[in-house]
Amino acid sequence: VTYHHNWFDRTFERSPRVRFGETVHVFNNYYSNINNNTESYAIASVENAGLLVEANVFENVRQACWSASGYADSGPGRLVARNNSLTNSGPCQTNGTVAAIPYAYTAQSVDTVKSSVTATAGAGRL
């Protein structure tokens, strides 16, 4: 499963929350204003799921990623983070390793993700 070039704004959690999957690739997304309360987060890897979180922009996000500590009643997952930008945001908690991505891709530079995503995300903008 791959999530890329999405804009998650004012969501509470689960953008995504993955249980048992391997490898889920989350790259070149823009996360903004995910800070509803003390339990708000953008991404969670639980129950031994493997996530690669790469070149995403987090702005005003309470907790960018959960993994090593698990979340709620779910045990820990595995998460590798590469080249993410965190502005006024909590950390992206990492843990363990993940399997290689089974396809060729080129991640967009994190410096251009916000402008690219906000210009093209949403109904009627493709």
Order of alpha helices (4+ residues) and beta strands (2+ residues): beta-beta-beta-beta-beta-beta-beta-beta-beta-beta-beta-alpha
